[in-house]
Amino acid sequence: MRQLSRALATLGQLAAPPVVRLALGLPFLRSGLTRWDPFPSLSVGTRYLFESQFKLHLFGALVDLPAPLLLAYLTAIAEIVLPVLLFLGLATRFASFGLLLMTGVIQLIAPEGWANFHLYWAGLALALLALGAGPLSADRLLT
């Protein structure tokens, strides 16, 4: 029984990190792919969302995003670059932290999404911050 437990632990340590990296990166990458029309031009929808629709929910008030076009470009770039880093297992803790910060901002914009999406994204990002990229990663090859 102990041997089986060790084998399962070894399997989990090998398989879990890439699955967690994929699970966290996919929703952000999918979003990032919709932001361009084509690169380097932001889509009309992305411009509209950041300039008109996205508001921060702060202390019971709705607050406009500061520098919405700059934030739109930074978000569009981050939603592509950070997931790709995760998929490769390269700079995994950095990429996870970036997506955790993005999740926090998204929570301030869409607080109703906490139970359905944001909690899970935050949990996956925190797991990668704590555990790292795992053995099947570029990070492991570089250390």
Long-range contacts (C-beta under 8 A, 24 or more apart in sequence): 13-134, 13-135, 14-134, 14-135, 14-136, 16-131, 16-134, 17-89, 17-128, 17-131, 17-132, 17-133, 17-134, 17-135, 17-136, 17-137, 18-89, 18-134, 18-136, 18-137, 20-124, 20-127, 20-128, 20-131, 21-86, 21-87, 21-89, 21-92, 21-128, 21-133, 21-134, 21-137, 22-86, 22-87, 23-124, 24-83, 24-86, 24-96, 24-99, 24-121, 24-124, 24-125, 24-128, 25-82, 25-83, 25-84, 25-86, 25-87, 25-95, 25-99, 26-83, 27-117, 27-121, 28-78, 28-79, 28-82, 28-83, 28-99, 28-102, 29-79, 29-80, 29-83, 29-84, 31-79, 32-75, 32-76, 32-77, 32-78, 32-79, 32-80, 32-83, 33-80, 35-72, 35-75, 35-76, 35-79, 36-76, 42-69, 42-72, 42-73, 42-76, 46-72, 46-76, 47-72, 50-75, 54-109, 55-109, 56-105, 56-108, 56-109, 57-108, 57-109, 57-111, 58-108, 75-102, 78-102, 86-128, 88-137, 88-138, 89-133, 89-134, 89-136, 89-137, 89-138, 89-139, 89-140, 90-133, 90-137, 90-138, 90-139, 90-142, 91-139, 92-128, 92-132, 92-133, 92-137, 92-139, 93-128, 93-129, 93-132, 93-133, 96-124, 96-125, 96-126, 96-128, 96-129, 97-125, 97-129, 99-125, 100-125, 100-126, 100-129
